Structure formats: C-alpha cells, structure tokens
Amino acid sequence: MNNAGERLAAAIICLTLTGLQLIIAFLLCVQIVRETRNSSLRKKTVFSPLNIILMTATLALLGDFICNGVYYLFSTKKESATLVSWMYFSSDMFLGVTVHCYLLFSWWRSEAVLMSVLGSQYKLLQTGIRMLPIVLYGPVIPSFIDLASPGQFDSDVLGEARFILFFIFGASATVLDVTFVSAFYVFLKQFHDQQSEDERFRIIARHGICTSSQGLASMAVYVIGFASPLREWRHVFYAASHGILAAVAVTMILMKMALQNASHSQSKPSAKKIPAGQLETGAQSRHLPNFSKTKMQTFVNILFALVASALLAPVLAEDAAAKGPSLSVTGTGSLTLPAECATIVVAIEKNGSTALEAQSGASKITAKVMKVLADLNATRVSTESMSINGIYNYTATPAVITGFSAQTTISFQTTKDGAGKAIDATIASGITTLQSITFSANPDKCEFAESSSNATANAVKDAMNQANSAALPLKMCVSSVTSIELNARSQNPGQNPPMYALKAAGADTGTVLQAGDITASASANLVVQLGTKCL
C-alpha cells in the first residue's frame, strides 16, 4: 500500500469510529437518564462527578476521531498545512483528555477496591494519579510549537521530542493499567474466598480488568505500528489503537448498567438492605467511593485549565509565530572631535670622551629644555627614558671604545596652537631629535569622556539598522536581541605624516603644523531574533 492509500484507509477508520462514538455518546446519555428516572435529585445525579468525567471522555474521544480523520485526509496537501497542524495539535489534546478522564474514572469508581487491596501503597497510586496531567499533556507541547512556529524549528527535533513524550505517556498509562488489573485480580480472588453479599464490587473489578486490558491492547497496537516491519501500515495501526479506546467507553457504559441492575436487586424486599455506599463483609467494612467536593473541585479545575489553555492558544500562537530566524550583524560607530592637544616627544643626545662627560652635557641641555617648557606652560612633562652607550671603532680588531653617547627622551603636552612654538623653543635649547607629534582631543573636557560611549551607541544603532534592512525583504524586523558584544576603540588620530617643518637657517617663519580631527570609534556584534513584532 502506498502512502496515500494508507492514509485514506486510516481516515476511513477514523470517520467510521466517529459514527460509532456518536452512538456510544447517545447510549451513555440514555443510560444516565435511565439511572436518574426515579431519582428525586435528578439534576444532581445527572451531573455527578463520574457522569461528567465519562461524558467528557466520550466527547474528547469523538473529537480525537474527527481530528485524526481530517488529518489523514489532508496531510498530503501542502495548501492545507495550517489545517493539518491544527488537527495534529487538537488530536493530541483530545487524546490526553480522553486517557486522563478514563484513568480518573477508573480510579474514583474503584477507590474502595484499590484501597482494600493496596493498603498503604494506595497513597503512592494516589500521588501518581495527581501527577497525570504533566505526563498526559506532554506530547501537546511539540505539536503546539509546530503549530505556532511552522518551519522555524527542526522537524526531526520536534518529532524526537514528541516520541519521547509519547513514550513517557504510554509507559505511565501502562503502569497504571497493570496496577489496576493486578489489584482487581487480587480483589476478585479475595471476593470469591469471602463470599461477599454485595455484587457491586465484583462488577467493578471485572469491568476494571476489562477496561485496563483494553488500554494495554491500545498501547500494544500503537507500539506494533511503530516498531513492526509493516511501517507502511503505521497510520492504520495508529488509528486502530485509538479505536480500541471506544471499546473502553462501551465497557464503562456496560459497567454502569450492571451496577444499576445490582442496586435494584439489592433494593428488593427479599434482599438484605445494604446502606448506600457501604458493604458489610464479616467483620470488615468496606465503603463505595465517596466523592467529596474537593475531588469534584479538582476535576473542574483541571477542565477549567484545559479550556483556558485552548482560549489562550491563539494568543500564544501569534506571539510564537512572530518569532523568526536569528541573525548576526556587526555595526560600527564613530565620533569626531576637534584636535586641541599635541603630545610631543623629543630626544637629546650628547657625546663625550667619558661617560660622565657625555651625561653631563646631556643633563645641561635637558635642564634648558625643562626651563623652556616651564616658560611655555607645557603640561604632562616627563622623562621617558635615559641611557648611556659606548661608541665603538669597529675598524680596529678587536673593536675599541672611542667615546660615549648619552640620550634622554622627554615627552610633554601643549595646546595645538602652541605646538609649533614649543618645537622651535626645544630645538633652540639643544634637542637633537623630534621623535613624534600626536594630536588628541582635550581630556579635560566632557566631550572627551563621552566620545567612547557615544561611539558605542552609534555602533549599536548601525547594527540594528543593518539587521532591519536585511529583514525587510522577508517582511520581518528585529523583535529581540539575543546577545551583544561591544568593542570600543581609543581615539584614533589617523596616520601622522610629517605635518611639521623645522625652521630653516635664516628663515623668518617657525615650525608650521596642521592638525586633523580626532575620531573615536567602536564596534558592536549583535545576535538578533527576527519576527513580525518590532522592537
């Protein structure tokens, strides 16, 4: 069978089961009315917790069949992708509600039986039942993600997540079904040995074994469809596994009918009248389930949560659909400041026949330079380095020292306009080398301190503009920023070609300097999330 034929067969099964489930729902309503026909509290009896749970399960299973039938009919049509996703999600939700209600019904209906058999272990079962929603509605999560964000997540990853959650779903349901079957079997054996007068417990146990076995059969068919070599029939197996749950509904209706007949038999004058909800067996007293307001409130709260989730689903889907792919961009920013300061580095070199003579000569020139700088109000004056080196005659063998050279390096800072005058004055004082001139912004002004942060802000804006421009053809925009990495650079005066000229002999003009503007730059690496809701 090809894939289309397989899906058509599965769709036919589901639609057939839909009709069958409608009949089951009708029979359930008839049975509920029949039970309450002679009751003075008809409304309260009709809407009893057990009837509400059983009717909810019946309607949820009906919805599951309908959704699966529509899914199998349209799953191969690309134009129906949205409808198929909705059916997939709704089917998982309905299946979770169905199994949840069935297990709750089995638990509450057979509470007295389970307590008598399990004893102290009953609390463990009770805890497991209360944790059911987490397990049973887990597979809905990947289905919802696929519905809300089509194509945004790896389908293989979602498929694996759904398989793992369904495995936990099936394992949990299987453990509970095995527990129920074992407890009911033990109870029936005890019941036979004690020859109890009340037949209702026997009915509950027998039908409990039947429904739990049907649940195990449903899980077995699902596993066969997944793991068997007949994988081309897997959707047929899946539909059949859901169909077995309809048999569970039939069994539960039959149990209600049997319990009603047993109650009528006990109410006859010839039969020993047993107080409602109580059974006396020898010296031991057992009670039928007592459905308190707390239990009913718990069930109603669960249903309310499911309804609320369904109502909120479109809002959450819209928000999730707004999210798109991620994008990495790099932006740059800069800020231009006027050059107001000049940092000048000069060097003094003096030779002598001895080291002391060389150093003494260099010190005299250094003192003159320092005095000149003080007169010019130069700032940040400092001696950068000082050294004495021997002067060798390499023509002799071996090389011999013929004298010594003393070097001193001084740096200072002046205004841009005073740089030329300072250079002329230091040259006149005896410096031998003008090593460098660097222009910068005034560090004492607030613009200097703000330049780095402003450049960073410009870099972030540039990155955001690039991201929005790239998203525009996709009809999207930046919806959120995932990460950001900043890299601020110090002020960059650019290359400093020789922008000065030393005063020539006999010339009337001094050193002429031309300073350019200073640029503070920064870069920003952003990883952004694209979507339809813009920042």
Secondary structure, 3 states (H helix, E strand, C coil): CCHHHHHHHHHHHHHHHHHHHHHHHHHHHHHHHHHCCCCCCHHHHHCCHHHHHHHHHHHHHHHHHHHHHHHHHHCCCHHHHHHHHHHHHHHHHHHHHHHHHHHHHHHHHCHHHHHHHHHHHHHHHHHHHHCHHHHHCCCHHHHHHHHHCCCCCCHHHHHHHHHHHHHHHHHHHHHHHHHHHHHHHHHHHHHHHHCCCCCHHHHHHHHHHHHHHHHHHHHHHHHHHHHCCCHHHHHHHHHHHHHHHHHHHHHHHHHHHHHHHHHHHHCCCCCCCCCCCEEEECCEEEECCCCCHHHHHHHHHHHHHHHHHHHHHHHHHHHHHCEEEEEEEEEEEEEEECCCEEEEEEEEEEEECCHHHHHHHHHHHHHHHHHHHHHCCCEEEEEEEEEEEEEEECCCCCCEEEEEEEEEEEEEEEECCCHHHHHHHHHHHCCCEEEEEEEECCCCCHHHHHHHHHHHHHHHHHHHHHHHHHHHHHCCEEEEEEEEEEEEEEEECCCCCCCCCCCCCCCCCCCCCCCCCEEEEEEEEEEEEEECCCC
